[in-house]
Structures are given as C-alpha cells and as structure tokens.
Amino acid sequence: MTPSNGDEESCCWVIDHLQEFLHGEMSEQEADAFRRHIAACESCMDEADMEAAVSRALRRCNRTVAAPMQLRTRVVQMQVSYRWQA
C-alpha cells in the first residue's frame, strides 16, 4: 500500500516507512507517493522533518576519528612488552 493524502491509514504507512524514505530505500513510485502525502499532511511533514534532523545529527556524530600515531606506537609497545612478560 502507498499513501494517499490525509487518511489515518496513509499516515501510518508514512510513519512506518519514514526511515526507508530518508535512506533512499524506496522505489521511485513509493517515494513520489510519500512526497505527495507529506506535502499535503502537516503532521507527517513535521514527523519527517524531525526524523531527517535526527538522521543528519547522527551522521555528523558518527564520523571516524583517527587516533594519533603516538597512541598507536604506545599500544604496540605495550603489546610487545606484555608478550615478553608472559
């Protein structure tokens, strides 16, 4: 089922498939129906906007950070030292 504009069942479909839409996992036909629904339904648009903001924030927080080379050197030295003691 794809959403129409404004009935409760359509709103449930939109909320249930929101992550699929945000991550580009819908067919073009479903995505078009989704966009039409949220353009006509303020509560679903608000929900989609909020979820999109959360997704953007999570992507910003989930960046890979490289450890300094000095830390890697210290860890390797600790491993070598531990092997000699064992």
DRENMAR-482862 format. One record per residue (C-alpha): residue number from 0; residue in three letters; x, y, z. Coordinates in nm, 3 decimals, always signed. Example, Ala and Ser with C-alpha at 12.3 -4.5 7.8 and 13.67 -1.06 7.14 Angstrom:
# residues 2
+-----+-----+---------+---------+---------+
:   i :  aa :      px :      py :      pz :
+-----+-----+---------+---------+---------+
:   0 : ALA :  +1.230 :  -0.450 :  +0.780 :
:   1 : SER :  +1.367 :  -0.106 :  +0.714 :
+-----+-----+---------+---------+---------+
This chain:
# residues 86
+-----+-----+---------+---------+---------+
:   i :  aa :      px :      py :      pz :
+-----+-----+---------+---------+---------+
:   0 : MET :  +0.000 :  +0.000 :  +0.000 :
:   1 : THR :  +0.119 :  +0.351 :  -0.074 :
:   2 : PRO :  -0.019 :  +0.663 :  +0.089 :
:   3 : SER :  -0.299 :  +0.879 :  -0.037 :
:   4 : ASN :  -0.349 :  +1.224 :  +0.108 :
:   5 : GLY :  -0.471 :  +1.254 :  +0.462 :
:   6 : ASP :  -0.636 :  +0.938 :  +0.586 :
:   7 : GLU :  -0.513 :  +0.776 :  +0.906 :
:   8 : GLU :  -0.405 :  +0.456 :  +0.733 :
:   9 : SER :  -0.190 :  +0.658 :  +0.493 :
:  10 : CYS :  -0.032 :  +0.844 :  +0.783 :
:  11 : CYS :  +0.054 :  +0.512 :  +0.948 :
:  12 : TRP :  +0.213 :  +0.392 :  +0.623 :
:  13 : VAL :  +0.423 :  +0.709 :  +0.602 :
:  14 : ILE :  +0.545 :  +0.681 :  +0.962 :
:  15 : ASP :  +0.619 :  +0.309 :  +0.920 :
:  16 : HIS :  +0.825 :  +0.375 :  +0.606 :
:  17 : LEU :  +0.992 :  +0.701 :  +0.707 :
:  18 : GLN :  +1.341 :  +0.555 :  +0.750 :
:  19 : GLU :  +1.321 :  +0.383 :  +0.412 :
:  20 : PHE :  +1.238 :  +0.719 :  +0.255 :
:  21 : LEU :  +1.514 :  +0.906 :  +0.438 :
:  22 : HIS :  +1.774 :  +0.650 :  +0.335 :
:  23 : GLY :  +1.666 :  +0.627 :  -0.030 :
:  24 : GLU :  +1.545 :  +0.268 :  +0.001 :
:  25 : MET :  +1.204 :  +0.319 :  -0.168 :
:  26 : SER :  +1.110 :  +0.269 :  -0.527 :
:  27 : GLU :  +1.059 :  +0.593 :  -0.721 :
:  28 : GLN :  +0.683 :  +0.532 :  -0.725 :
:  29 : GLU :  +0.669 :  +0.488 :  -0.347 :
:  30 : ALA :  +0.895 :  +0.789 :  -0.288 :
:  31 : ASP :  +0.674 :  +1.006 :  -0.511 :
:  32 : ALA :  +0.362 :  +0.894 :  -0.320 :
:  33 : PHE :  +0.543 :  +0.959 :  +0.008 :
:  34 : ARG :  +0.640 :  +1.313 :  -0.101 :
:  35 : ARG :  +0.283 :  +1.387 :  -0.215 :
:  36 : HIS :  +0.147 :  +1.272 :  +0.120 :
:  37 : ILE :  +0.384 :  +1.475 :  +0.336 :
:  38 : ALA :  +0.324 :  +1.781 :  +0.117 :
:  39 : ALA :  -0.047 :  +1.753 :  +0.199 :
:  40 : CYS :  -0.026 :  +1.631 :  +0.561 :
:  41 : GLU :  +0.128 :  +1.873 :  +0.810 :
:  42 : SER :  +0.167 :  +1.621 :  +1.093 :
:  43 : CYS :  +0.350 :  +1.372 :  +0.871 :
:  44 : MET :  +0.567 :  +1.652 :  +0.732 :
:  45 : ASP :  +0.659 :  +1.757 :  +1.087 :
:  46 : GLU :  +0.747 :  +1.397 :  +1.175 :
:  47 : ALA :  +0.956 :  +1.359 :  +0.858 :
:  48 : ASP :  +1.138 :  +1.688 :  +0.927 :
:  49 : MET :  +1.217 :  +1.582 :  +1.283 :
:  50 : GLU :  +1.344 :  +1.239 :  +1.177 :
:  51 : ALA :  +1.554 :  +1.394 :  +0.900 :
:  52 : ALA :  +1.713 :  +1.632 :  +1.153 :
:  53 : VAL :  +1.792 :  +1.343 :  +1.388 :
:  54 : SER :  +1.944 :  +1.143 :  +1.100 :
:  55 : ARG :  +2.163 :  +1.439 :  +1.000 :
:  56 : ALA :  +2.280 :  +1.485 :  +1.360 :
:  57 : LEU :  +2.365 :  +1.116 :  +1.391 :
:  58 : ARG :  +2.564 :  +1.123 :  +1.066 :
:  59 : ARG :  +2.763 :  +1.422 :  +1.194 :
:  60 : CYS :  +2.836 :  +1.243 :  +1.523 :
:  61 : ASN :  +2.930 :  +0.917 :  +1.356 :
:  62 : ARG :  +3.238 :  +1.039 :  +1.175 :
:  63 : THR :  +3.551 :  +0.830 :  +1.200 :
:  64 : VAL :  +3.829 :  +0.988 :  +1.401 :
:  65 : ALA :  +4.182 :  +0.859 :  +1.359 :
:  66 : ALA :  +4.388 :  +0.802 :  +1.670 :
:  67 : PRO :  +4.718 :  +0.991 :  +1.685 :
:  68 : MET :  +5.018 :  +0.793 :  +1.562 :
:  69 : GLN :  +5.182 :  +0.833 :  +1.903 :
:  70 : LEU :  +4.896 :  +0.639 :  +2.061 :
:  71 : ARG :  +4.934 :  +0.356 :  +1.810 :
:  72 : THR :  +5.307 :  +0.339 :  +1.883 :
:  73 : ARG :  +5.244 :  +0.323 :  +2.259 :
:  74 : VAL :  +4.985 :  +0.047 :  +2.222 :
:  75 : VAL :  +5.216 :  -0.161 :  +2.002 :
:  76 : GLN :  +5.500 :  -0.115 :  +2.253 :
:  77 : MET :  +5.269 :  -0.223 :  +2.536 :
:  78 : GLN :  +5.171 :  -0.536 :  +2.343 :
:  79 : VAL :  +5.534 :  -0.626 :  +2.278 :
:  80 : SER :  +5.623 :  -0.566 :  +2.642 :
:  81 : TYR :  +5.330 :  -0.779 :  +2.759 :
:  82 : ARG :  +5.433 :  -1.067 :  +2.530 :
:  83 : TRP :  +5.783 :  -1.066 :  +2.675 :
:  84 : GLN :  +5.645 :  -1.079 :  +3.029 :
:  85 : ALA :  +5.401 :  -1.361 :  +2.962 :
+-----+-----+---------+---------+---------+
